[in-house]
Every structure is written in structure tokens, then in C-alpha cells.
Amino acid sequence: AQTVTQSQPEMSVQEAETVTLSCTYDTSESDYYLFWYKQPPSRQMILVIRQEAYKQQNATENRFSVNFQKAAKSFSLKISDSQLGDAAMYFCAYRRDPLGNAGNMLTFGGGTRLMVKP
Amino acid sequence: DGGITQSPKYLFRKEGQNVTLSCEQNLNHDAMYWYRQDPGQGLRLIYYSQIVNDFQKGDIAEGYSVSREKKESFPLTVTSAQKNPTAFYLCASSFSGTSGSRLAKNIQYFGAGTRLSVL
């Protein structure tokens, strides 16, 4: 079974600085997707960024980027120029079956609470 | 506006009572999912459905039941057999199978959640 581990229960960062959240996963598959979701105090899950395992290039979405190390099964999230609105729980997630035919679910890590200091 | 609507936002259950959480989507997604989130933890899959009239158990299905009579709707019933139902419940949906692009099939969109508490 796939597992996703986030080893940092809490992180803090000064506003405007950069922070990196860690995620490792365990799988025997070669083709899969990885995601970072943000959950603010409203509890709404918001997709931040995604990475396709067959792509070597790291995904980037504005201030958010990932460092995807497939051999090491590592998928960290870097937030640049941190803003107060970035404060939230961040969840790393893994999905097998990229063709979506077998209905495989997302497997989530335990989350990292990010605090942003003004 | 397209999206996923969960209701109610807060729900209270008496001992021995079954309660039903609603999830409706107008995104034309084939697949729908129910997750449970306990305080300070990640999400765990309860049930999922790839198509109308079909659904599969997830990792923690015991004490829960679902139905999928319409593409847009995937209600979750928390039965009296679920001894620890207090949690935050999230519904999600996505494309699957032959519909949508490869990327679209793999992105799940979430509702705002329902918080269930026991009286």
C-alpha cells in the first residue's frame, strides 16, 4: 500500500521569506501523480500544485514550486515570498492510476501546519 | 457557479441514530469521494464511486453507507454502527475513465465539508 509521510507537524516562516515543506512517499508504481493541497482555517481543501511522475521538470505555480526527486521518493514544497494568507495546513497527496480508470483514491500525509509571522 | 456543495455545515447525531450528509456537484464529474478528517490528521477515504449505481469501499468504510443514484449526488450515511463518528467529512469529485484529459482525471475538487458531532 502506498504511504505518504510529512515529517514536520509544524513550521513557521517570517513574512516575505522562503520555507520548504517536506514530503516522502512509498510506492512501487512508476506512473502516478503527486499533489500539495492547502487547508486554511475555513477547512476548504485547495489544490496548490501538482506533479506528474513521468515529468522530470519540477512544477511551478507562481510563488509555489516543488522539488521532485523520484528516485528518493521525495516531493517537497517551496513557498517563496511568504504571505500571511499562506498560513494553513498543507497536505501532500499521492494518486495512483493516472488514467483514472480504476478509481484509485488520494492517499494523504498527516499534514504540516504553516505559521507565517508578520 | 460550478462546484461541490456539502450540507449541512454542522450536524449533530444522537446515540443510535443514523444521519445522512449531502454532497452535490455540478461539475459533470463521473467520480465522487468521501473522506474523513480527524483533528490534526490527514484525510482518509471512506467510499468512492466511479459511475452511477456503483461504489467501492475505501480504507475506513465500516459504519458508513453510500448511494449513487444520480451522477450529481453522492450522499453518505453515518450509521449507528460507527462508534466514533465525530469528525470533519469532506466530499470530492473528479473526472474518470473515458472522460476528461489525463490531468483532469487526476485532480480532485473538494466541498467545504460537514462537521459531525455526537450529542
Interface residues (C-beta under 8 A of the other chain):
Chain A: V4 P9 Y33 F35 S42 R43 Q44 M45 I46 L47 R50 E52 F91 R95 P98 L99 G100 N101 G103 M105 L106 F108 G109 G110 G111
Chain B: A31 Y33 G40 Q41 G42 L43 R44 L45 Y48 S49 Q50 Q56 G58 F88 L90 A92 S94 F95 S96 G97 G100 R102 L103 K105 N106 I107 Q108 Y109 F110 A112 G113
